Amino acid sequence: MIDLIVCLLLLLGISACVAEVYFVAAYARSGFGEYPPFFPSFGRMKKMCLNEAREILRRADKPSVVADLGCGSGSLLIPLAKEFPQHEFVGYDWDVVPYAIAALRARHLPNVRLYCADFTKADFKEADLVLIFGGKKLFAEWGGQFVRGLKNGAAVISEAFPITQLEAEKEIAAPSYGMPLKVYTYRIDKKTLAK
Ligand SMILES: C[S@@+](CC[C@H](N)C(=O)[O-])C[C@H]1O[C@@H](n2cnc3c(N)ncnc32)[C@H](O)[C@@H]1O
């Protein structure tokens, strides 16, 4: 019995060390917080993103393409893909751990495609709706290229960070666990972008 308890404690200790190493490596990869590291969408912010995406997808009069940039473990992508089998969902995450979790969760969903890749190197000109968890630095450096690459009329839902190159349609207060977070929604209008 004592042997079993010691083995379990050892296993627990090793798992905690592996998790610690993973989170430090993920944080380093994110430029020490400059770019979004992995953590699942949470609280009211997650709820608001899902509500906004549902409203757009329910109104769509044809099958739509939804791109989730930094899909993490799929907290937004998976429930939406289950709820809207008529739409196609594409997720990108460059971190193999959340990517593997999302891939496992999506294994029976034929309307989901996942890529373990850098989304700043991909193109989203086919996307009708984009979900993104960016960051100040990411939007400052890549936001212009990102919005220019989207098609006219595409909708964008941004968690926590505004996309400074666009004017928000809605700014929704989404306080979560004491943090004054917001969700921002946008609609691409090529005429306004050209000015
Ligand atoms: C805050 S998490 C998003 C969480 C996700 N909505 C979920 O619920 O799991 C941000 C994710 O973006 C990913 N990420 C950040 N920059 C990226 C990039 N350039 N290409 C691909 N993934 C990126 C990170 O690995 C991280 O998993």
The ligand as a Tripos MOL2 file, in Angstrom:
@<TRIPOS>MOLECULE
LIG
   27    29     1     0     0
SMALL
NO_CHARGES

@<TRIPOS>ATOM
      1 C1         -5.2980   32.6410  -25.2540 C.3       1 LIG1
      2 S1         -5.0080   31.2610  -26.2490 S.3       1 LIG1
      3 C2         -6.5100   31.0200  -27.1140 C.3       1 LIG1
      4 C3         -7.3840   30.0820  -26.4040 C.3       1 LIG1
      5 C4         -8.4560   29.3920  -27.2180 C.3       1 LIG1
      6 N1         -9.5050   30.3140  -27.6600 N.3       1 LIG1
      7 C5         -9.0130   28.3000  -26.3320 C.2       1 LIG1
      8 O1        -10.0840   28.4950  -25.7970 O.co2     1 LIG1
      9 O2         -8.3030   27.3170  -26.0930 O.co2     1 LIG1
     10 C6         -4.0350   31.9360  -27.5670 C.3       1 LIG1
     11 C7         -3.4540   30.8330  -28.4530 C.3       1 LIG1
     12 O3         -2.8460   31.4440  -29.5900 O.3       1 LIG1
     13 C8         -1.7350   30.6610  -29.9740 C.3       1 LIG1
     14 N2         -0.8890   31.4980  -30.8360 N.ar      1 LIG1
     15 C9         -0.3200   32.7020  -30.5190 C.ar      1 LIG1
     16 N3          0.3220   33.2000  -31.5790 N.ar      1 LIG1
     17 C10         0.1460   32.2960  -32.6010 C.ar      1 LIG1
     18 C11         0.5640   32.2520  -33.9670 C.ar      1 LIG1
     19 N4          1.2800   33.2470  -34.5050 N.pl3     1 LIG1
     20 N5          0.2070   31.1900  -34.7270 N.ar      1 LIG1
     21 C12        -0.5320   30.1780  -34.1880 C.ar      1 LIG1
     22 N6         -0.9590   30.1580  -32.9000 N.ar      1 LIG1
     23 C13        -0.6260   31.2150  -32.1280 C.ar      1 LIG1
     24 C14        -1.1000   30.2330  -28.6550 C.3       1 LIG1
     25 O4         -0.3380   29.0640  -28.7930 O.3       1 LIG1
     26 C15        -2.3530   30.0240  -27.7760 C.3       1 LIG1
     27 O5         -2.7390   28.6680  -27.7140 O.3       1 LIG1
@<TRIPOS>BOND
     1     1     2 1
     2     2     3 1
     3     2    10 1
     4     3     4 1
     5     4     5 1
     6     5     6 1
     7     5     7 1
     8     7     8 2
     9     7     9 1
    10    10    11 1
    11    11    12 1
    12    11    26 1
    13    12    13 1
    14    13    14 1
    15    13    24 1
    16    14    15 ar
    17    14    23 ar
    18    15    16 ar
    19    16    17 ar
    20    17    18 ar
    21    17    23 ar
    22    18    19 1
    23    18    20 ar
    24    20    21 ar
    25    21    22 ar
    26    22    23 ar
    27    24    25 1
    28    24    26 1
    29    26    27 1
@<TRIPOS>SUBSTRUCTURE
     1 LIG1         1 GROUP 0 **** ****
